[in-house]
């Protein structure tokens, strides 16, 4: 039996890092919502739904059209589109309702692949994670991962940022 484990840490951000991560969350939310609008439009007008590989070209067009979409890492935006595709696959199998748009302050999160980040242990209870374009972010509650790192998710709830490593 394969056991998946995730560790949750409390991030300690500087004001610059908090602002940059808020912009990244907004960009991921924008990509998810635009992808949802495009899928709904295609289905309503042409009778078929787009899949993730078809929407990858849309992501490239959106990034060139809107300069602020160039700030977050491309992998974070791709993972947002993959999350939309996963939501549609669950909907089509009858496991959940139709995907809804993400809302500000309710769905504030983004995910990065393990190849995009770097970890280091600072002391017994603290560690740091290096994000592209932001730098090192300290976090509390360091524990060893106990396996290979697959993804890192940053989430904001009630103004506090947390890091989840799976």
C-alpha positions in Angstrom: 0.0 0.0 0.0 1.3 3.4 -1.0 1.0 6.1 1.7 1.0 9.8 0.8 2.1 12.2 3.4 2.0 16.0 3.5 3.5 18.4 6.0 2.0 21.8 6.8 4.2 24.7 7.8 3.5 28.3 8.9 5.3 30.7 6.5 7.0 33.8 7.8 7.0 36.3 4.9 8.5 39.7 4.4 6.1 42.4 3.1 7.7 42.1 -0.4 7.2 38.3 -0.4 3.6 38.6 0.8 2.8 41.1 -2.0 4.5 39.0 -4.7 2.7 35.8 -3.5 -0.6 37.7 -3.5 0.0 38.7 -7.1 0.8 35.1 -8.0 -2.4 33.8 -6.4 -4.3 36.4 -8.4 -2.7 35.3 -11.6 -3.5 31.7 -10.9 -7.1 32.6 -10.1 -7.3 34.6 -13.3 -6.0 31.7 -15.4 -8.4 29.2 -13.8 -11.4 31.5 -14.3 -10.4 32.4 -17.9 -10.0 28.7 -18.7 -13.4 28.0 -17.1 -15.0 30.7 -19.2 -13.4 29.4 -22.4 -14.5 25.8 -21.7 -18.1 27.0 -21.0 -18.1 29.1 -24.2 -16.8 26.3 -26.4 -19.4 23.8 -24.9 -22.3 26.2 -25.2 -21.5 27.3 -28.8 -19.9 24.2 -30.3 -21.0 21.3 -28.2 -17.6 20.1 -27.0 -15.4 20.8 -24.1 -11.7 21.7 -24.2 -9.1 19.7 -22.4 -5.8 20.8 -20.8 -3.6 20.2 -23.8 -5.8 22.4 -25.9 -5.8 25.2 -23.4 -2.0 25.3 -23.1 -1.8 27.5 -26.2 -4.4 29.8 -24.6 -2.1 30.2 -21.6 0.7 31.3 -23.8 -1.5 33.9 -25.5 -2.8 35.2 -22.1 0.8 35.6 -20.9 1.8 37.6 -23.9 -1.4 39.7 -23.8 -1.1 40.6 -20.1 2.3 41.5 -18.9 1.5 40.8 -15.2 1.0 37.1 -16.0 4.7 36.9 -16.8 5.6 37.5 -13.1 4.5 34.2 -11.6 6.3 31.0 -12.6 4.8 29.3 -15.6 4.4 26.0 -13.8 2.1 27.6 -11.2 -0.2 28.8 -14.0 0.0 25.4 -15.8 -1.0 23.7 -12.5 -4.0 26.0 -12.2 -5.2 24.9 -15.6 -4.5 21.2 -14.7 -6.7 21.7 -11.6 -9.4 23.0 -13.8 -9.1 20.0 -16.0 -9.2 17.7 -13.0 -12.3 19.4 -11.7 -14.0 18.9 -15.1 -13.0 15.2 -15.2 -14.6 14.7 -11.7 -17.7 16.5 -12.9 -18.0 14.4 -16.0 -17.7 11.2 -13.9 -20.5 12.5 -11.7 -18.4 12.8 -8.6 -19.0 16.5 -8.0 -20.9 19.6 -9.3 -19.8 21.8 -12.3 -16.6 23.7 -11.5 -17.2 27.3 -10.3 -15.0 30.3 -10.6 -12.4 30.9 -7.9 -13.0 33.9 -5.7 -10.6 36.3 -4.1 -9.8 35.6 -0.4 -11.6 32.2 -0.5 -9.5 30.3 -3.0 -6.1 31.9 -2.4 -3.6 29.2 -3.2 -1.0 28.2 -5.8 1.1 25.1 -6.3 4.6 24.6 -7.6 6.4 21.5 -8.7 9.2 20.1 -6.6 11.8 21.0 -9.3 10.9 24.7 -8.8 11.7 24.9 -5.1 14.7 24.2 -2.8 14.6 23.3 0.9 17.0 23.8 3.7 16.8 23.3 7.5 17.8 26.4 9.5 17.6 24.9 13.0 15.5 22.4 15.0 12.1 24.1 14.4 12.7 26.3 11.4 13.4 25.8 7.8 13.4 27.8 4.5 12.2 27.2 1.1 13.5 29.0 -2.0 11.0 30.2 -4.6 11.8 31.4 -8.1 11.7 35.2 -8.4 11.1 35.7 -4.6 14.0 34.1 -2.8 14.1 32.3 0.5 11.0 32.1 2.7 11.3 31.0 6.3 8.7 28.7 7.9 8.0 27.3 11.4 7.4 23.7 12.3 10.1 22.0 10.3 9.8 18.2 10.0 11.6 15.9 7.6 9.5 15.0 4.6 10.0 11.3 4.9 10.1 10.7 1.2 10.4 12.4 -2.2 8.9 15.8 -2.6 6.3 16.0 -5.3 4.7 19.4 -5.0 4.5 22.5 -2.7 1.3 24.4 -2.2 1.1 27.9 -0.7 -2.2 28.9 0.8 -3.5 32.1 2.5 -6.2 31.8 5.1 -7.2 34.7 7.3 -4.2 36.7 6.2 -1.7 34.0 7.2 0.3 32.0 4.7 1.0 28.3 5.0 3.2 25.9 3.1 2.0 22.3 2.4 4.6 19.9 1.1 3.6 16.6 -0.4 
